[in-house]
Amino acid sequence: MLRTIKYILPMLTLLLVTQGCKKAYFYNGINDDPSQLKAPTPSAILPGAILSSAYTWGGDASRFASIFMQQVTGAANQSASYNSYVLTPDDVDNMWYAGFYGAIMTNVDTLIRIAESKGQGHYAAVGKILMANDLGEVTDYWGDVPYTEAFQGLNNTQPKYDSQKALYDTLQSLLDQAITALSSDDGSAFQPGSSDDLLFNGDLGLWLRFAHSLKAKFYLHVVKVDGTALAKAKAQIADGFADGEGAFVKFVGSSAATTQAPWFQFNDQRADITFDGYLNDLLLNSEDPRYSVYYDPSDGTLLGSLYGSANSPVYFMSYDELKFIEAEVAFRNSDKTTAAASYNEAVRANLQRTVGSTTYLATVMKTSATITLKDIMVQKYIALFLDPEVWTDWRRTGYPVLTAPANNSLNGALPRSVYYPSSEVRYNKNTPANTTLTRRVWWDVE
């Protein structure tokens, strides 16, 4: 049983920054809108920060990555253009301004500052974990992005861009600070709980395991540019998620749009993405039981109930993902016995989580003599359906081996980053020049 809270509060009552206001995306505080909170507290900010994170992860971030990685197919309108890698800086504006910077990280930064000023160390720690989780996604999409000079409002409307290398140090520092804080009593009467912690219902032990799991993931991202990363990743895994645990938000699926899962809402309103392509064919041809829960078995072009319903979950990370990380770390360390065992456990856990049966494991089980990096990454690709992490994994490893769609705009290549948003280009003179979608981020070396 996944030990997480499975309910949502309406989004708009919890967001502290108006999503449509692009001038406010670095605003560190509360707008003068009378409908907004005037004296925010960490407990008031936390639910909206978690909810908006899940909505953006399961919205734009998921759609771009899953189209690039051929888990789904853009069939009409803008989505068809994305399927041919025809993107513009305008296309990512919403994910940047109304999502990560406008509705998430600005509010999380506010949460951290207020919590620290009030001596609520555990709230600050939770905020730092959320910041690391979301900042990691942002830098993996764009590379260099603002952070150290961000969130200053009118004091700095053109923040500098931090290098991705420096940002990865920041991610690990944020998580280290959170782990230290959560490992002791903060002396505060105010603690995350069932009324505001939409991930773990106030279970600080699960927040700790989430932090360690994230550290392992981020270390693995940089193995090609940091010779110490494998050992560091390995050291975090034992303190990460245990079997059945994970960080996810499950939407309540009521008639209110802000409580519906983002993929359901997108399909209900636009329906210009079809659920076919490389992954669909891979599962169907291998008779993988996950086919029938990922895709509608009555029509392979429709999303299945597991992730396609109004109350479907959006995952940040899961135990099975952590075991795939362990398998890759072991394989790269030439420990194929551990690699095979961790791979088998990852597949088992994912089958249990998605279809409720592990019978299929026997079909794809590996031994120390047969395990390959391709095995690990392809099964991870299958397990992390609609998760932006599959794009990061492909850029790091080249698996699964994908062929660009015909008549794509990149001469047969696949995207390796996205453009900086057009409004950022217009308003921030420090924005790096947009070049091409094949621009590699720092850790994505050949």
C-alpha positions in Angstrom: 0.0 0.0 0.0 1.4 3.4 -1.0 1.6 5.5 2.1 0.5 8.8 0.7 -2.4 11.1 1.0 -4.8 10.8 -1.8 -6.9 13.9 -1.8 -6.6 17.4 -3.3 -7.9 20.9 -2.3 -9.0 23.3 -5.1 -5.9 24.8 -6.7 -7.0 28.4 -7.1 -7.7 29.0 -3.4 -4.2 27.9 -2.5 -1.9 29.6 -5.1 -0.3 32.7 -3.8 0.8 34.1 -7.1 -1.6 34.8 -10.0 -0.6 32.4 -12.7 -1.4 34.7 -15.6 0.7 37.6 -14.4 4.1 37.2 -16.1 5.6 40.2 -14.4 5.0 38.5 -11.1 6.9 35.3 -11.7 9.8 36.4 -9.6 7.6 38.3 -7.1 8.6 37.3 -3.6 5.5 38.0 -1.6 1.8 38.4 -2.0 0.0 40.4 -4.6 -2.4 43.1 -3.5 -5.4 41.0 -4.8 -7.9 41.1 -1.9 -8.7 37.4 -2.6 -5.2 36.4 -1.7 -3.7 35.6 1.7 -2.2 38.7 3.4 -0.3 36.9 6.2 0.7 33.6 4.7 1.8 30.8 7.0 3.8 27.7 5.9 0.8 25.5 6.5 -1.3 27.7 4.2 1.2 27.7 1.4 2.2 24.0 1.5 -0.9 22.4 0.0 -0.9 24.7 -3.0 2.8 24.2 -3.6 2.4 20.5 -3.7 -0.8 20.6 -5.8 0.7 23.1 -8.4 3.8 21.0 -8.6 1.8 17.9 -9.4 -0.3 19.7 -11.9 2.7 21.0 -13.8 4.6 17.7 -13.6 1.5 15.9 -14.9 0.7 18.7 -17.4 3.1 20.4 -19.7 6.2 18.7 -18.4 4.7 15.3 -18.9 3.2 16.0 -22.3 6.4 17.4 -23.9 8.6 14.6 -22.6 6.1 11.8 -23.4 5.7 13.1 -27.0 9.5 13.4 -27.4 9.9 9.9 -26.0 7.1 8.4 -28.1 5.1 7.2 -25.2 2.2 9.1 -26.8 1.7 10.8 -30.2 0.8 14.4 -31.0 -2.0 14.0 -33.5 -3.5 17.4 -34.2 -3.1 21.1 -33.5 -0.1 22.2 -31.5 0.5 18.6 -30.3 1.1 17.5 -33.9 3.7 20.2 -34.3 5.4 19.0 -31.2 5.4 15.5 -32.6 7.5 16.8 -35.5 9.7 18.8 -33.1 8.3 22.1 -34.2 8.3 24.1 -31.0 8.7 27.8 -30.4 9.7 29.8 -27.4 6.0 30.7 -27.0 5.1 27.0 -26.5 7.0 26.7 -23.2 5.9 30.0 -21.7 3.1 28.5 -19.7 5.2 25.8 -18.2 7.8 28.3 -17.1 5.7 31.3 -15.9 2.4 29.9 -14.9 4.0 26.7 -13.8 7.4 26.3 -12.3 8.3 29.9 -11.6 4.9 31.5 -11.2 2.8 28.9 -9.3 5.4 26.7 -7.6 9.0 27.9 -6.9 8.1 31.4 -5.9 5.6 30.1 -3.4 8.0 27.4 -2.1 10.7 30.1 -1.6 8.2 32.1 0.4 7.3 29.0 2.4 10.9 28.4 3.3 11.6 32.0 4.3 8.6 32.3 6.5 9.1 28.9 8.1 12.7 29.8 8.9 11.7 33.2 10.3 9.1 31.5 12.6 11.4 28.7 13.7 9.4 26.0 11.9 12.3 24.0 10.8 10.4 21.0 9.5 8.2 23.1 7.3 11.4 24.8 5.9 12.9 21.3 5.3 9.8 20.1 3.4 10.0 23.3 1.4 13.6 22.6 0.5 12.7 19.1 -0.7 10.0 20.5 -2.9 12.3 23.2 -4.2 15.0 20.6 -5.1 12.4 18.4 -6.8 11.0 21.2 -9.0 14.3 23.1 -9.6 15.7 19.8 -10.7 13.0 19.4 -13.3 13.4 23.0 -14.5 17.2 22.7 -15.0 16.8 19.3 -16.7 14.4 20.9 -19.2 16.4 24.1 -19.9 19.9 23.8 -18.5 21.0 27.1 -17.0 18.1 28.8 -15.2 17.7 31.6 -12.6 17.8 30.7 -8.9 20.2 32.6 -6.7 18.9 35.9 -7.9 15.3 34.8 -8.5 12.2 35.5 -6.3 13.4 39.1 -5.5 10.5 40.9 -7.1 11.1 44.5 -8.1 14.5 44.4 -6.4 15.7 42.3 -9.3 13.5 41.9 -12.4 16.3 40.5 -14.5 17.9 37.8 -12.4 21.1 36.1 -13.7 21.1 32.5 -14.9 22.9 30.0 -12.7 25.0 27.3 -14.5 23.5 23.9 -14.4 26.6 22.6 -12.7 26.1 25.1 -9.9 22.4 24.3 -9.7 23.1 20.6 -9.2 25.3 21.5 -6.2 22.3 23.6 -5.0 20.0 20.6 -5.3 22.2 18.5 -3.2 22.7 21.3 -0.6 19.0 21.9 -0.3 18.4 18.1 0.3 21.3 17.9 2.8 19.8 20.8 4.7 16.4 19.2 4.7 17.8 15.8 5.9 19.6 17.4 8.7 16.6 19.4 9.8 14.2 16.4 9.6 16.5 14.2 11.6 15.9 16.2 14.8 13.2 17.9 16.8 12.8 21.5 15.6 11.2 22.6 18.8 8.1 24.0 17.0 4.5 23.3 17.8 3.7 23.7 14.2 4.3 20.6 12.0 3.1 19.3 8.6 0.1 17.2 9.1 -3.0 15.7 7.5 -4.6 19.1 6.7 -1.8 20.5 4.6 0.7 17.7 3.7 -0.8 16.3 0.5 2.1 13.9 0.0 2.8 12.2 3.3 0.2 13.2 5.8 2.8 14.7 8.0 5.0 11.6 8.1 8.5 13.2 8.3 10.1 9.8 7.9 8.7 9.6 4.4 9.9 13.1 3.6 13.3 12.0 4.7 13.2 8.9 2.4 12.0 11.1 -0.5 15.0 13.4 0.1 17.4 10.5 0.0 15.7 9.1 -3.1 16.0 12.4 -4.9 19.7 12.7 -4.0 20.3 9.3 -5.6 18.4 10.4 -8.7 20.3 13.6 -9.1 23.7 12.0 -8.5 22.9 9.5 -11.2 22.1 12.2 -13.7 25.6 13.5 -13.6 27.6 10.3 -13.8 29.2 11.3 -17.1 30.5 14.6 -15.7 31.3 13.6 -12.1 33.5 10.6 -11.4 32.3 10.5 -7.7 28.6 10.5 -8.6 28.1 6.7 -8.7 29.5 6.2 -5.2 27.4 9.1 -3.9 24.2 7.8 -5.5 24.9 4.3 -4.1 25.3 5.7 -0.6 21.8 7.3 -0.6 19.7 4.3 -1.9 19.4 2.4 1.4 17.8 5.4 3.1 15.4 6.0 0.2 11.9 4.7 -0.4 11.0 1.2 0.9 8.7 -1.2 -0.9 5.2 0.3 -1.6 6.3 3.8 -0.9 6.3 6.8 -3.2 5.6 10.5 -3.6 2.5 11.1 -5.6 -0.6 13.2 -5.6 -3.9 11.7 -6.5 -6.6 14.1 -7.7 -10.1 13.8 -6.3 -11.6 14.0 -9.8 -14.7 16.1 -8.9 -16.5 18.2 -11.5 -14.3 21.2 -10.6 -11.5 21.5 -13.1 -8.9 22.2 -10.5 -9.4 18.9 -8.8 -9.1 16.8 -12.0 -5.9 15.0 -13.0 -4.1 17.0 -15.7 -4.0 14.3 -18.3 -7.8 13.7 -17.9 -8.5 17.5 -18.1 -6.3 17.9 -21.2 -8.0 15.0 -23.0 -11.4 16.2 -22.0 -10.8 19.7 -23.3 -8.4 19.1 -26.3 -7.9 15.5 -27.2 -5.2 16.1 -29.7 -2.8 13.5 -28.3 -3.3 9.9 -29.1 -2.0 7.1 -27.0 -0.1 5.1 -29.5 3.5 5.0 -30.7 6.7 3.2 -29.8 5.7 2.3 -26.2 2.2 1.2 -27.2 3.7 -1.1 -29.8 6.4 -2.4 -27.4 3.9 -3.4 -24.8 1.4 -4.9 -27.3 4.0 -6.9 -29.1 5.5 -8.3 -25.8 2.1 -9.0 -24.4 3.0 -6.9 -21.4 0.0 -6.6 -19.0 0.7 -2.9 -18.4 -0.6 -2.3 -21.9 -4.2 -2.7 -20.7 -3.8 -0.2 -17.8 -1.7 2.4 -19.7 -3.9 2.3 -22.8 -7.6 1.7 -23.2 -7.7 -2.0 -24.2 -10.8 -1.3 -26.3 -9.0 1.4 -28.3 -5.2 1.5 -28.3 -5.3 5.3 -29.1 -7.0 6.1 -25.7 -5.3 6.5 -22.3 -6.2 3.8 -19.8 -7.9 4.3 -16.5 -4.7 4.1 -14.4 -3.5 7.5 -15.6 -6.4 8.7 -17.7 -9.2 9.1 -15.1 -10.2 12.3 -13.4 -8.7 11.0 -10.1 -5.5 9.5 -11.5 -2.2 10.1 -9.6 0.8 12.2 -10.7 4.1 10.7 -9.4 7.2 12.6 -8.4 9.1 9.4 -7.5 8.4 5.8 -6.5 10.1 2.8 -4.9 10.3 1.1 -8.3 12.1 4.1 -9.8 14.6 4.0 -6.9 15.3 0.3 -7.5 16.0 1.0 -11.2 18.4 3.6 -10.1 20.1 1.0 -7.8 20.3 -1.4 -10.8 21.9 1.1 -13.0 24.4 2.2 -10.3 25.4 -1.4 -9.7 25.7 -2.2 -13.4 28.0 0.8 -13.9 30.0 -0.4 -11.0 30.3 -3.8 -12.7 28.3 -5.5 -9.9 26.0 -7.4 -12.2 24.6 -9.6 -9.4 23.2 -6.6 -7.6 22.2 -5.0 -10.9 20.1 -8.0 -11.8 18.5 -8.4 -8.4 17.7 -4.7 -8.2 16.3 -4.8 -11.8 14.1 -7.8 -11.0 12.8 -6.1 -7.8 12.1 -2.8 -9.7 10.0 -4.6 -12.3 8.2 -6.6 -9.7 7.4 -3.5 -7.7 6.2 -1.7 -10.8 4.0 -4.6 -11.9 2.5 -4.7 -8.4 1.9 -1.0 -8.4 0.3 -0.8 -11.9 -1.5 -4.2 -12.6 -1.6 -5.8 -9.1 0.1 -9.0 -10.4 3.7 -10.0 -10.8 3.2 -13.0 -13.0 4.8 -11.2 -16.0 8.1 -10.8 -14.1 9.2 -14.3 -15.2 9.0 -13.2 -18.8 11.5 -10.3 -18.4 13.6 -11.5 -15.4 17.4 -11.2 -15.7 20.4 -12.8 -14.1 23.9 -11.6 -13.5 24.9 -13.3 -16.8 22.2 -11.7 -18.9 21.5 -8.2 -17.4 22.4 -5.3 -19.7 22.1 -1.5 -19.4 19.5 -1.7 -22.2 17.4 -4.1 -20.1 17.4 -1.7 -17.1 16.6 1.4 -19.1 13.9 -0.1 -21.3 12.1 -1.5 -18.3 12.5 1.8 -16.5 11.0 3.5 -19.6 8.0 1.3 -19.4 7.6 1.7 -15.7 7.8 5.5 -15.7 4.9 6.0 -18.1 4.2 9.7 -18.7 7.0 10.7 -16.3 9.4 13.4 -17.5 12.3 11.4 -16.1 12.3 9.1 -19.2 13.5 12.0 -21.3 16.4 12.6 -18.9 17.2 8.9 -19.0 17.2 8.7 -22.8 19.5 11.7 -23.0 21.9 10.1 -20.5 21.9 6.6 -21.9 20.4 6.5 -25.4 17.8 4.0 -24.3 15.3 3.1 -25.6 16.6 3.4 -29.1 14.1 5.7 -30.8 13.8 6.8 -34.4 12.6 10.3 -35.0 9.2 10.6 -36.8 9.3 11.2 -40.6 9.5 14.9 -41.7 10.7 16.1 -38.3 12.3 19.5 -38.0 15.7 18.2 -36.5 16.9 16.2 -39.5 16.3 12.9 -37.8 17.6 13.9 -34.3 15.5 14.0 -31.2 15.1 17.1 -28.9 17.7 17.4 -26.0 16.3 20.6 -24.4 13.7 23.2 -25.0 13.8 26.8 -26.0 13.9 29.5 -23.3 10.4 31.1 -23.2 9.7 34.1 -25.4 8.7 36.3 -22.5 11.9 35.5 -20.7 13.8 36.4 -23.8 12.0 39.7 -24.1 12.1 40.8 -20.4 15.4 39.4 -19.1 18.6 40.5 -20.8 20.5 37.6 -19.0 18.6 34.9 -20.9 20.9 32.7 -22.9 20.4 32.7 -26.6 18.0 30.2 -28.1 19.8 28.0 -30.6 18.2 24.6 -31.4 16.3 21.9 -29.6 19.4 19.7 -30.0 21.3 21.9 -27.5 22.8 19.7 -24.8 22.5 20.5 -21.2 25.6 20.3 -19.0 25.3 16.7 -17.9 24.3 15.5 -21.4 27.7 14.8 -22.9 28.4 12.6 -25.8 
